[in-house]
Amino acid sequence: MAGYANITIVGNVGKDPEQKDTKAGSVAKFSVGVSTRKDAETQWFNVTAWGKTGEIVMRYVKRGGSVLINGTLQVRQYQAKDGTTKTSVDVDCKELVMLGRRDEAVEAKSQNAQKFQPPAPVMADEDLTF
């Protein structure tokens, strides 16, 4: 029976995506950090996006942005330069949702607050009580 490991992660982009050209076409690579709690250790996932999704990533996804990634999971081990065995957790992106940046949301909220000025009350002479 054939199968695959599907994963959905929500986190922040660790660095601006890099574009690589391969025999299969252009690909965008970036990392996403996920923390379940403020004091928890961040788990890092290497994300690969192909085709149109990769083009969108290169155009719009930036370091610090919040994203939701749905894709297939691949865990691989490799030898580091120092001879130790390392583990890499890779996600082949099938779906991407950009959730925005935390600082953009705060900035937009403060700009909207500055733009909103409640209208001055309009009073007629008969509304005066003295």
Buried (B, 14 or more C-beta within 10 A) or exposed (E): EEEEEEBEBEBBBBEEBEEEEEEEEBBBBBBBEBEEEEEEEEEBBBBBBBEEBBBBBBEEBBEEBBBBBBBEBBEEEEEEEEEEEEEEBBBBBBEBEBEEBEEEEEEEEEEEEEEEEEEEEEEEEEEEEE
